Amino acid sequence: MPLVAYKDLPTFKRLQEEGRTVLPPDRAESQEIRELHIGLLNMMPDAALQATERQFFRLVGESNKIAQFYVHPFTLPELERGEEAKRYIAQYYEPFDQLKADGLDALIITGANVSDPDLTQAPFWDPLQDVMNWAWDNVTSTLCSCLATHAVMQFQYNQARSPLKKKRWGVYPHKVQDRHHPLMRGVNTVFDVPHSRHNNISRKQFEDSGLNVLAASKKGDVHMAVSPDGFRQLLFQGHPEYDTISLYKEYKREALLFAEKECSKYPPFPENYMDDDVQHLMKTLKKAIKRGQTDWPVTDDDMRDALENSWGDSARSIIGNWIGLVYQITNMDRKKPFMDTVDPRNPLASIYS
């Protein structure tokens, strides 16, 4: 079943305009279908706050037909925000204390932008630990994206990230490492994932911590791993939630920063992302900007038609498997909290025993 528009969040209207099914509350209440309540801790900066929100709402809404989905966005007050974002959050986001009181079936934590390579100095460091510690005991499974994965690996598994020699930026093929894990059910043995990061957690670090690596690239980069119990934490280093033009918009933003002399280097093309025709167009723009042009004559709609998306199907499959397992585990005994329902050392055994 689809998302339920239980509040007037603009994302619901935007998704409806895209032709996606979003149930109004009265229709949702008239159907005797199981609800799943999923928290979305959105730590992205103001410019990407609503786009990231839409991306994860869209993935959840398309993921499975087993339940009605109530996605509850919240953020951390310690993150620096502009006035417009503060008003948006105050109007549409929910306080974490209320979500703790009401309970969640699952939790998604986005990445974040930080300027200090030392994550312990980030404003989200302590409050994120509070959220994760609560989720470990009270939420069936938590999905962490990119920088959230790096933070969890450091404060929970004592594995600090390392800087890459150059930014990992583009779309990369990854091979399934454990074909028998239920999260990989129905997923191609090789699938693409967008990445955009300056730092890395190595495969050895994941495996030394007892985590099970589910997908990695030929270069050894891990995209996807699960906590030692098999399901309580799902960790992504990539961005399967990205829209088709997300990497392009990042490239455009950096190119315009160069045009405005706010950075000294023109950005490289994201790898394995732009075909020859698009690269030719971007090279033409690059020459114009280096000659002093400061506008960007190409529209985002033009680029939506020109760029290919080679990762969306696998992303929907994996998120669908994740939510399906959340549903199975939480449906086993609705009267008991999660930790009283399953073996915390092996949550999946409760399904297959």
N, C-alpha and C positions, 0 to 999 in steps of 0.2 A: 504494500500500500504506500501511498505517497506521504510527503510532508504534510503536517497540519499547521495551518496559519492561525495559531492560537493568540497571536498579537499582531499589531499593524506594522511589523517590521518591513522596511522597504524591500528587503531581499525577496520576500514572498511575492510581491507584485512584479519584481524583475523576472523571477523565474516563471511566473504565469505568462508574462509577455513573450518569453522564449518558447512558449507552447508546452511547458511542463505542468503536470497535474499537481495542484496544491489544494488540499481540502479546507473549506471553511469550517470553523468549529462546530456549527450546528450539524453539518453532514457527518463529521467525524464522530460526534456524540451519538448519532442515530445508528451507528454500525457497531456490532458486537465483535470488535477486532482488537487484539492485544496491542497495547501501547508500549513503545520503547522510548525512554527519555535519555537523551544523549547530551552531555555538556560539551560546549565548544569554548575552550579557553583561548581567546584570540589575543596574542601578544604582538601582532604585527604593527608596524608604525602607521600613523594616520593615513598616509597616501595609499596603503594597501589594506587597510582595515576592512572595508566593505567588500572589496574584491575577494579577499581570502575567505571572508564569511560566506559569500555566494558560492565559492568553489567547493567548500566542504558541505554546505547545505545541499548543493546539487548532487554531489557524490552520494550522500546519505539517501536523498530522495530517490535516486535511480538504482539503489543498491539491491533491494530485495522487496518482495511482495508479501512478506509474512506479517507485517505489523504496520501500525500508524506511527510515524516518527515525529516526536516533539524534540526539536533541537534547541538547547538553551544556551545562548551566547553570554559569555562573561569575560572580564579581563581583570588585570591586576591594577589597583589604584596607584601602585608605586611607579608604573610606567609613565614617562613624560608624554603629555598630550597637548595639542593645541585646543583652543576654545571650541571650535566647531566639532572636533572629535569628542570632546568632553560632553557637549550637549547631546550628541548622537548616543553615546554610551549611557548617559543618564536617562535618556528617553526609552531606549530599546534593550539595553543589556540588563542582566540580572545579578544581584549580589551573591557572592559565593556562599555566604552564610545561609542564605535562603535555600540555595541548591543543596547544601549539606543537610539541611533540615528536611527537605522534601525527598532527597535521594535521587540518584542517577543510576541507570543501567550500564552506561559506558561513558567514556570521556575521550575527547580529542584535544590535543594541545598543539597549537601551531608553532612555527618558528618565530624568530624575532630578529631585529637588526641591532647589533651592538657594535660600538666602536672600539671598546677595550678587548683585546684578545683574551684577557683573564676573565672568565665567566663569573668568578666569585665576586667581581666588582660590579656586575650588572645589577640594575635595580630589581630585577625579577628573581634574583638568586634565592633569597630566603623565602619569599612568599610562594615561589614555585615549589620549593621543597614541602611547604605546608600542604599545598594542593596534592602533590604526588603521594605524600605520606597518608593523607586521608583516603585518596583513591585506592591505594594498595590494599586497604582493609575493607573498603566499602563499595567499590565499583568492580564490575565483572572484568572489564578489560580497558586499558588506556592505550590510545594510539598517539604516538609522539612524532612530530614532523621536524626534520632537519635540525635546527639549533636546539629545539626542545630535547631531541635525542642526545645531542652532545652534552646538554646540562644534566640529564638523567644519568648518562654514563659516567659523568664525573662525580656527582654527589651520592649516587647510589652504588656504583660499581668501582669507584676510585680509578677511572680511566679518563685521563685528560686528552682532549683533542690536540692534534698537531697541525701547524700551518702547512698548506700545500705550496709548492714552488710557484704555481700559477693557479688562477681561479678555475675551479671545475665548473664549466659553464656550457651547457648544451644538452643534447638528448643522446643517451647512451644505452646500448643493449646490455641486458642482464640475464644471466642464466639461473634457472631454478636450481637450488642446491639440495633441497629436500622435497622431492616430488610427493612424498607420502603425507606431508603435513596438511591438515584439512584447509588451512588458509591458501594452499596452492592448488586446491581442487579446481579443475576446469581452466587453469591458467596456462598459456603457452609456455613451453619449456624455455624459450627465450623471449623477452619482452623489453620494450623501451621504457625509460624513465627520464624525465628532465631533472637536471641538477643545476644548482646555482649556489656555490659556497667556496669559501677560502680555506676551510679547515676540514680535517678528516679524522674519523675513528677507524683504525685498521681492523682487518679481519681477525688478526691475532688478538687484539684487545677485546673484541666481542667474544671470541672463543675462550680466552683466558678467564673471562668473567662468567663462563658457563652458559652464555646465550647461544641459541641455535640460529645460525645464519641461513636464511631462506632464499635470498637472491643476491648475486654479486656479479660484477662486470668481469670481463676478461683480464682487465688490468688489476683485478683484486679488490676494487672498491666495493664495499658492502652497501647495498641499498636497504635491505630489509632483514631484520632479525627479531626473534622473540625471546622473552625472558626465560630463565631456566625452568620455570614451571610449565612452559609451553604455550601460554596464552595471556597471562595477566598483563603483559606489556608488549605492544607491537611497535617496533622502532623503525622509522624511515630516515635515511639520510637524504633521499631525493625528494622530489615534489610531484608525485603522481596526480595531485589535485589541480595542477596548473591548467589554465585555459590554453587554447591553441596559440594565442598571441602573448602569453605572459612573458616568455623570454624575449620576444620582440619588444615589448613595452619597456622592459628593463634595458635592453640595448639602446632603444630610442632615448630613454631618460639619460643614460650615460653619454650618448653622443651630443645631446643638447647641453649637458653640463660642460662638455668640451667647447661647444660653440660659444657658451657664455663665459669661457675662460675660468670656470670653477674647478676644472681638473686639467692636468697637463698632457694626458695620454688619451688618444682616441680609442674607444673600446674595440676589441677584436670581435669577429662574428662568433656567436654561440655555435659550438661544434655540432655537426650532424643534424642541423636544424633548418637551414635555408638552402633551397635548391639553387641551381646555377642562375636562373632568371632573377630570383630574389636577391642573390648576392650581387649580381650585376647592377640592380637598382640601388642597393645599399652602397656599392662602390661609387656610383654616380653621386649619391647624396653626400658621401664622405668627401669627395673632391670639392663639391659646392660649399660644404661647411668649412673646409680648410681654406677656401678662398674668401670666407667672411660671411656666408649665408647663415642666418640664425633661425629661419623658419623651417618647418618640416612639412612639405607639401603632400605627403602620403597619409591617407586616413587609416584608422584602425580597421574600418570595414573592408578597405582594399586588402589589407594584410590577412584578415580572416579568410578571405577567398584564396589568397596566394600561398599560405602556409599549410603544411600538412600536420595532422595530429596522429601520431603512431603509438600513443600510450594510453588513450582514454579507455579502451575496452579492457585492458588488463587492470587498470585502476578500479574500474567498476566491479570486475570479477573479484578482486582481492577484498575490497570494502564490502561487497556482498557476502563473501565467505565470512568475513569478520563479524558482521552484524548477524548473520545466520547463527554463528556459534554463540554470540552474546544472547540471542533469543533462546537458543536451546538450553543454555546454562541457567539463565534467569527464570525460565519457564518450568524448571524441574520442581521447584517448591517456592511459590511466591510468598509463603508465610514466614520463611526463614531468610535472614540476611545471607549475602553471598558466602561469607566465610564459614557459616554453619552448614551450607548446602554442599560444598565441594571440598575435595582435598586440595589445600592451597599449594601442595608440591606438584600436583598434576591435575589441573582443572579439567583437561580434556578427557581424562579417564572416566569422569562422571558421566560423560555422554556415551562412551563406547563400552562401558562395563556391562 
